Amino acid sequence: MASKIAEAELDSVEKVFAAQEAVPSWKDQLTFRSFVIGFLLTILITFIKVKVSLNTEIIPSLNVCAGLLGYFCLKVWTQCSSQLPFTRQENSVIQTCVVAGSGIAFSGGFGSYMFALSGRIAGQSGDPGSKDFKNPSPWWMIGFLMLVSFLGLLSGIPLRKILIVDFNLSYPSATATGYLINSLHTPQGAKLARNQVKEMGKYTAISFGWAMFKWLGSRGQDCGYATIPYFGRRAHSLKFYLDFSAIYVGVGMVCPHIINISVLLGGILSWGLMWPLIERRKGDWYSADLSSGSMHGLQAYKAGNTN
């Protein structure tokens, strides 16, 4: 029954575009407004991905968010400038620019290893004479990011050509994004998109207000709602406390339950069991004179077991 409903919906979406003209050439698809909107949304989504990566180390897919915001921005641009209506292809160009550009935030390691290579972080290892570091510099970072990006161009595209075109296999994320863009350009989809953008704006305002509330209650590293020992002082010393961060709520809602349960159990086992047991071996497994942040002590076990 569900498959018949899905087929009927797919037919209704395709019938909307059946009487339209042929697909424009690729030159007509690459418009100025699509690149401008794609550039601005790339900056926004990149900031979100880096922020989420630094807080949770989990980056959910934001393809649907990029497609929805691209449609909304194009709609506003068209209404304000009285230009020609935008096409599905322009929406796809924006989607591609945003996903490809913001993907560098994850593949380039900006939330994980890129800045951890610096000499400042290396100085925290407890070995001041170490020269095994690489300070961030625009020159080598641009070359590194180009290698990371062109890796997908040289290997990802041929692989997808074999799997999708030759073997006729489905590609879930691209299929879902294409169906989303098609549905947004139908009368029913346009109404739904407006409602979704309104809901997104409402919860963005709520998130911003909650962040301001947290900021007003904190005046330093050891001040704020996260410093209150809700589960006891011993549990708080083991990093068990309530952070009240909206990021964790949002990521938890987007990610599957298996990932949320895995992160929860991993945090309990590591911070509640493994690190206290390893800390008891201080002076036996590692020197007792080392600081808590030294990479020759307990911090090395944390880094080795979590990466």
C-alpha positions in Angstrom: 0.0 0.0 0.0 2.8 2.4 0.9 4.6 1.6 -2.3 1.5 2.5 -4.4 1.1 5.8 -2.5 4.8 6.6 -3.2 4.4 5.8 -6.9 1.3 7.9 -7.1 3.1 10.9 -5.5 6.1 10.4 -7.8 3.8 10.3 -10.8 2.0 13.5 -9.7 5.3 15.3 -9.3 6.6 14.2 -12.7 3.3 15.2 -14.4 3.7 18.8 -13.2 6.9 19.1 -15.3 5.8 16.9 -18.2 4.4 19.9 -20.2 7.4 22.1 -19.5 10.1 22.9 -22.0 13.2 20.8 -22.3 16.0 21.0 -19.7 18.1 24.2 -20.4 21.8 23.8 -21.4 24.4 23.8 -18.7 25.5 27.3 -19.5 21.9 28.6 -18.8 21.8 26.7 -15.6 24.9 28.4 -14.2 23.4 31.8 -13.3 24.8 34.7 -11.3 22.1 34.6 -8.7 22.6 30.9 -8.1 26.4 31.4 -7.5 25.8 34.3 -5.1 23.2 32.5 -3.1 25.3 29.3 -3.1 28.3 31.3 -1.8 26.4 32.9 1.0 24.7 29.6 2.1 28.1 27.8 1.9 29.5 30.3 4.5 26.4 29.7 6.7 26.4 25.9 6.5 30.2 25.8 6.9 30.0 27.7 10.2 27.3 25.3 11.4 29.3 22.2 10.5 32.5 23.5 12.2 30.5 24.4 15.3 28.7 21.1 15.5 32.0 19.2 14.8 33.8 21.0 17.6 31.0 20.3 20.0 29.8 16.9 19.2 32.3 15.5 16.6 29.2 14.3 14.7 28.2 16.1 11.5 24.7 15.3 10.3 23.9 15.6 6.6 22.5 19.1 5.8 21.5 18.4 2.2 17.8 18.9 2.9 18.6 22.2 4.8 20.7 23.4 1.9 18.0 22.6 -0.7 15.3 24.2 1.4 17.3 27.4 2.1 18.4 27.6 -1.6 14.8 27.5 -2.7 13.7 30.1 -0.2 16.6 32.5 -1.1 15.9 32.2 -4.8 12.2 32.8 -4.2 13.0 36.0 -2.3 15.5 37.1 -4.9 13.0 36.7 -7.7 10.2 38.5 -5.9 12.5 41.5 -4.9 14.1 41.9 -8.3 11.2 41.0 -10.6 13.4 38.7 -12.7 12.6 35.5 -14.5 11.3 32.6 -12.4 14.1 30.4 -11.2 14.3 26.7 -12.3 14.9 23.4 -10.6 18.4 23.4 -12.2 19.4 26.6 -10.5 18.2 25.1 -7.2 20.4 22.1 -7.9 23.4 24.3 -8.7 23.0 26.0 -5.3 22.6 22.6 -3.6 25.8 21.3 -5.2 27.8 24.4 -4.3 26.7 24.4 -0.7 27.3 20.6 -0.2 30.7 20.7 -1.9 31.9 23.9 -0.2 30.7 23.1 3.3 32.0 19.5 2.9 35.5 20.8 3.1 34.8 21.8 6.7 34.6 18.0 7.5 37.0 16.5 5.0 39.6 19.2 5.5 39.7 18.5 9.2 38.8 22.0 10.5 36.9 20.5 13.4 39.3 17.7 14.2 43.0 17.6 13.2 43.8 20.7 11.2 44.4 23.1 14.1 45.6 20.3 16.4 48.8 20.2 14.2 49.9 23.7 15.5 52.8 24.3 17.7 50.5 25.7 20.5 48.8 22.3 20.8 52.2 20.5 20.5 53.4 22.6 23.5 50.7 21.0 25.7 52.2 17.6 25.2 54.8 18.1 27.9 57.7 18.0 25.5 58.7 21.6 24.9 61.6 20.7 22.6 59.4 18.8 20.2 59.3 20.1 16.6 56.8 17.6 15.3 54.1 20.2 14.5 52.7 22.2 11.6 51.4 25.7 12.2 48.4 26.7 10.1 49.3 28.8 7.0 47.2 29.8 4.0 49.7 28.5 1.5 50.0 24.9 2.6 46.4 24.7 3.7 45.1 25.8 0.3 47.2 23.1 -1.4 46.1 20.5 1.1 42.4 21.3 0.7 42.8 21.2 -3.1 44.2 17.7 -2.8 41.4 16.7 -0.5 38.8 18.2 -2.8 40.1 16.9 -6.1 40.3 13.4 -4.6 36.5 13.2 -4.9 36.7 14.6 -8.5 39.3 12.0 -9.6 37.9 9.0 -7.7 34.4 9.7 -6.5 32.9 10.6 -9.8 34.2 7.6 -11.7 33.1 5.3 -8.9 29.6 6.8 -8.9 29.4 6.5 -12.7 30.1 2.8 -12.4 27.6 2.2 -9.5 24.8 4.5 -10.7 25.0 4.6 -14.5 26.5 1.2 -15.3 25.1 -0.9 -12.5 21.9 1.2 -12.2 22.1 1.3 -8.4 20.2 3.9 -6.4 22.1 6.7 -4.7 20.0 7.5 -1.6 21.1 11.1 -0.8 21.1 12.3 -4.4 17.8 10.7 -5.1 16.2 12.2 -1.9 17.7 15.6 -2.8 16.4 15.5 -6.4 12.9 14.5 -5.2 13.0 17.3 -2.7 13.9 19.9 -5.3 11.2 18.6 -7.7 8.5 18.6 -4.9 9.5 22.2 -3.9 8.6 23.5 -7.4 5.1 22.1 -7.3 2.2 24.2 -5.9 1.8 21.8 -2.9 5.6 21.7 -2.3 5.9 25.5 -2.5 3.3 25.9 0.3 5.0 23.2 2.4 8.4 24.9 1.8 7.1 28.2 3.1 5.8 26.5 6.3 9.1 24.7 6.8 11.1 28.0 6.4 8.8 29.7 9.0 9.3 26.8 11.4 13.1 27.0 10.8 13.1 30.7 11.5 11.1 30.3 14.7 13.4 27.6 16.1 16.4 29.6 15.0 15.1 32.5 17.1 14.5 30.2 20.0 18.0 28.8 19.8 19.5 32.3 19.6 17.5 33.4 22.6 18.6 30.3 24.6 22.2 31.0 23.7 21.9 34.6 24.9 20.3 33.3 28.2 23.3 30.9 28.7 25.7 33.7 27.9 24.2 36.0 30.4 24.7 33.4 33.1 28.3 32.8 32.4 31.3 35.1 33.2 34.3 32.8 32.6 35.4 29.2 32.2 34.4 28.1 35.8 31.1 30.0 35.8 27.8 29.1 34.3 25.0 26.6 34.4 27.3 23.7 33.3 29.4 24.2 36.5 26.6 23.3 38.8 27.1 19.7 40.1 23.6 18.3 39.3 24.7 14.7 39.7 27.1 15.3 42.6 30.7 16.6 42.9 32.3 13.3 42.1 30.2 12.9 38.9 31.0 16.5 38.0 34.7 15.9 38.3 34.3 13.0 35.9 32.6 15.4 33.4 29.0 14.3 34.0 27.0 17.5 34.0 24.2 19.2 32.1 25.5 21.5 29.4 22.1 22.8 28.3 23.4 23.2 24.7 20.8 23.3 22.0 23.4 21.7 19.6 23.2 18.4 21.3 19.4 18.4 21.2 19.4 19.3 17.4 22.1 16.7 16.5 20.3 14.1 18.6 17.0 14.7 16.7 18.7 14.5 13.3 20.9 11.5 13.9 19.5 7.9 14.1 18.9 6.4 17.5 21.7 3.9 17.1 24.2 6.7 16.9 22.8 8.5 19.9 22.8 5.4 22.0 26.3 4.6 20.9 27.6 8.0 21.9 25.8 7.8 25.2 27.2 4.4 26.1 30.6 5.4 24.9 30.6 8.5 27.1 29.5 6.5 30.2 32.1 3.7 29.6 35.0 6.0 28.9 34.5 8.9 31.4 32.8 6.8 34.1 34.8 3.6 33.9 37.9 3.6 31.7 39.6 7.0 32.6 39.1 6.6 36.4 40.6 3.1 36.2 43.6 4.2 34.1 44.1 7.2 36.4 44.5 4.8 39.3 47.5 3.3 37.5 49.2 6.7 37.7 52.9 6.2 38.6 52.8 2.6 37.2 51.6 3.0 33.6 52.9 6.6 33.3 54.8 9.1 35.4 53.0 10.6 38.3 54.8 13.9 37.7 53.0 14.6 34.4 50.2 17.1 34.2 46.7 16.0 33.4 46.9 17.4 29.8 50.3 15.8 29.0 50.3 13.6 25.9 52.7 11.3 27.8 50.1 10.6 30.5 46.4 10.0 30.9 45.7 12.4 27.9 47.5 10.0 25.6 45.2 7.1 26.6 42.2 9.3 26.0 43.4 10.3 22.6 44.4 6.8 21.6 41.1 5.2 22.7 38.8 7.8 21.2 40.4 8.2 17.8 
